[in-house]
Amino acid sequence: MQTKTKIALALVVFALFSATGARAFKGPRVITDDLIRRIDPLVKKNYADVLNPAMAAGGITTLPRIAAFLAQILFESGHFQYMREIASGEAYEGRKDIGNTQPGDGVRYKGRGFIQLTGRANFRSAGKDLGLDLEGNPDLAEQPEVAARLAVWFWTKRNINAKADVGDFVGVTRLVNGGTRGLEGRTRLYESAKAVLASSDPAVA
């Protein structure tokens, strides 16, 4: 099956999940809050309940995929401390490459959620796929359930599972970050996640 076809099918499944909502999910739990804290002891908040259904919908259910995904969202969100980028967002002002074409877009559409979604264009695209007015109300991306769905939407849209499957963590980082900022910290979390997952018994396919 061609890559574009696989991505399209994955997005259809994810859209169906988004329509029913995370609370309707009855599938297996692939991670727990305890497991996350073993990976990253700095984590203080519990998000497994919202991450499990989103990850399952995005096919993030194998050890390589879970390890890569958790490492990236843990780093991006500052160990689950922040659902909104600490910086003001002024650095994104006028960034037409991410859809910031109107005055104030840099601040309005600065990074939010587990994966720090950034830019008017990304908020518009994600909102369209998830059935949410994220462009009109970007603060919705800070709600844990929405943040989980957004992170998996971003991951699926860029077919990041394919990089995770072959252990190309630098490639995963480039697709998430657009570069390799924080690669050392991301890699530490990735190695920790692989070790913890390998020694535990989550419901991993």
C-alpha positions as CSV (number, residue, x, y, z in Angstrom):
1,M,0.0,0.0,0.0
2,Q,1.4,3.4,-0.9
3,T,2.4,5.8,1.8
4,K,-0.2,8.5,0.8
5,T,-2.9,5.8,1.0
6,K,-1.8,4.7,4.4
7,I,-1.9,8.2,5.7
8,A,-5.3,8.8,4.2
9,L,-6.7,5.7,5.9
10,A,-5.1,6.6,9.2
11,L,-6.7,10.0,9.0
12,V,-10.1,8.5,8.3
13,V,-9.8,6.3,11.4
14,F,-8.7,9.3,13.4
15,A,-11.6,11.4,12.1
16,L,-14.0,8.7,13.2
17,F,-12.5,8.7,16.7
18,S,-12.7,12.5,16.8
19,A,-16.4,12.3,15.9
20,T,-17.2,9.9,18.8
21,G,-15.0,11.6,21.3
22,A,-12.3,10.3,23.6
23,R,-14.7,9.4,26.5
24,A,-16.4,6.8,24.3
25,F,-13.2,4.9,23.9
26,K,-13.3,1.3,25.3
27,G,-10.1,-0.1,23.9
28,P,-6.9,-1.3,25.7
29,R,-4.7,1.0,27.7
30,V,-1.3,1.2,26.2
31,I,0.2,3.5,28.9
32,T,-0.4,4.4,32.5
33,D,0.4,7.5,34.5
34,D,2.8,5.4,36.6
35,L,4.6,4.2,33.5
36,I,4.9,7.8,32.3
37,R,6.4,8.9,35.6
38,R,8.9,6.0,35.4
39,I,10.0,7.4,32.0
40,D,10.1,11.0,33.2
41,P,10.2,11.5,37.0
42,L,9.6,15.3,36.5
43,V,6.0,14.6,35.5
44,K,3.5,15.6,38.1
45,K,0.2,15.6,36.1
46,N,-1.9,12.6,35.0
47,Y,-2.8,12.5,31.4
48,A,-2.9,8.8,30.5
49,D,-6.7,8.8,30.3
50,V,-6.7,11.3,27.5
51,L,-3.6,10.1,25.7
52,N,-4.6,6.4,25.5
53,P,-7.6,6.8,23.2
54,A,-5.9,9.3,21.0
55,M,-2.8,7.2,20.7
56,A,-4.8,4.1,19.8
57,A,-6.7,6.0,17.1
58,G,-3.4,7.1,15.6
59,G,-1.9,3.6,15.7
60,I,0.7,4.6,18.3
61,T,0.5,1.2,20.0
62,T,3.9,-0.4,19.5
63,L,7.0,0.1,21.6
64,P,8.9,2.1,19.0
65,R,6.0,4.4,18.3
66,I,5.0,4.9,21.9
67,A,8.6,5.6,23.0
68,A,9.1,8.2,20.2
69,F,5.7,9.9,20.8
70,L,6.0,10.1,24.5
71,A,9.6,11.5,24.3
72,Q,8.5,14.2,21.9
73,I,5.4,15.4,23.8
74,L,7.2,15.2,27.2
75,F,9.9,17.4,25.9
76,E,7.6,19.8,24.0
77,S,5.4,20.4,27.0
78,G,8.2,20.7,29.5
79,H,7.5,17.4,31.2
80,F,3.7,18.0,31.0
81,Q,4.0,21.3,32.8
82,Y,2.9,23.6,30.0
83,M,0.0,23.5,27.6
84,R,1.0,27.0,26.3
85,E,4.4,28.1,25.0
86,I,6.2,30.2,27.6
87,A,7.6,32.7,25.1
88,S,5.3,35.5,24.0
89,G,4.9,34.3,20.5
90,E,6.2,37.6,19.0
91,A,8.9,35.7,17.2
92,Y,6.2,34.1,15.0
93,E,4.7,37.5,13.9
94,G,4.6,37.7,10.1
95,R,5.5,34.1,9.6
96,K,3.6,33.5,6.4
97,D,5.0,29.9,6.2
98,I,2.8,29.0,9.2
99,G,-0.1,31.1,8.1
100,N,0.5,34.1,10.4
101,T,-0.7,36.8,8.0
102,Q,-2.6,39.1,10.3
103,P,-1.3,41.5,13.0
104,G,-1.1,39.7,16.3
105,D,-1.1,36.2,14.9
106,G,2.3,35.5,16.4
107,V,1.0,35.8,19.9
108,R,-2.5,34.5,19.2
109,Y,-1.3,31.3,17.6
110,K,1.8,30.6,19.6
111,G,2.5,27.0,20.7
112,R,-0.2,25.1,22.5
113,G,-0.9,21.6,23.6
114,F,1.3,18.6,24.2
115,I,3.1,19.1,20.9
116,Q,3.0,22.9,20.9
117,L,1.0,23.4,17.7
118,T,2.0,26.8,16.3
119,G,0.7,29.1,13.6
120,R,-2.8,30.1,12.3
121,A,-2.6,27.6,9.4
122,N,-2.0,24.7,11.7
123,F,-4.8,25.7,14.0
124,R,-7.1,26.1,11.0
125,S,-6.2,22.7,9.5
126,A,-6.4,20.8,12.7
127,G,-9.7,22.4,13.6
128,K,-11.1,21.5,10.3
129,D,-10.1,17.8,10.7
130,L,-11.2,17.6,14.3
131,G,-14.4,19.5,14.0
132,L,-13.3,22.3,16.4
133,D,-13.0,26.0,15.9
134,L,-9.4,26.2,16.8
135,E,-8.7,29.1,14.6
136,G,-11.4,31.1,16.3
137,N,-10.6,29.8,19.8
138,P,-6.9,28.7,19.9
139,D,-7.1,28.3,23.7
140,L,-9.1,25.1,23.1
141,A,-5.8,23.5,22.3
142,E,-4.8,23.8,25.9
143,Q,-7.6,21.4,27.1
144,P,-6.0,18.0,27.8
145,E,-8.4,16.0,25.7
146,V,-8.1,18.3,22.8
147,A,-4.3,18.6,23.2
148,A,-4.0,14.8,23.0
149,R,-6.1,14.6,19.9
150,L,-4.1,17.5,18.4
151,A,-0.8,15.8,19.1
152,V,-1.9,12.6,17.4
153,W,-3.4,14.6,14.5
154,F,0.0,16.3,14.0
155,W,1.8,13.0,14.3
156,T,-0.5,11.2,11.8
157,K,-0.6,14.1,9.3
158,R,3.1,13.9,9.0
159,N,3.3,10.0,9.0
160,I,5.8,10.2,11.9
161,N,5.0,6.5,12.8
162,A,7.1,5.6,9.7
163,K,10.2,7.2,11.2
164,A,9.5,5.8,14.6
165,D,9.1,2.3,13.1
166,V,12.7,2.3,11.8
167,G,14.2,4.0,14.9
168,D,15.0,7.2,13.1
169,F,14.6,9.5,16.1
170,V,16.4,12.4,14.5
171,G,14.0,12.1,11.6
172,V,11.1,12.1,14.1
173,T,12.5,15.2,15.8
174,R,12.8,17.0,12.5
175,L,9.2,16.3,11.6
176,V,8.0,17.5,15.1
177,N,10.3,20.5,15.5
178,G,11.3,21.5,12.0
179,G,14.9,21.0,13.1
180,T,16.8,19.3,15.9
181,R,16.3,21.8,18.8
182,G,16.7,20.0,22.1
183,L,17.7,16.8,20.5
184,E,19.9,15.8,23.5
185,G,17.0,16.2,25.9
186,R,14.5,14.5,23.6
187,T,16.9,11.6,23.1
188,R,17.3,11.1,26.8
189,L,13.5,10.8,27.2
190,Y,13.4,8.4,24.1
191,E,16.0,6.1,25.6
192,S,14.2,6.2,29.0
193,A,10.9,5.4,27.3
194,K,12.3,2.4,25.4
195,A,13.9,1.0,28.5
196,V,10.8,1.4,30.6
197,L,8.5,0.1,28.0
198,A,10.7,-2.9,27.4
199,S,10.7,-3.8,31.0
200,S,7.0,-3.3,31.6
201,D,3.9,-5.1,30.3
202,P,1.6,-2.5,28.6
203,A,-1.0,-3.5,26.1
204,V,1.4,-2.9,23.2
205,A,0.7,-4.5,19.9
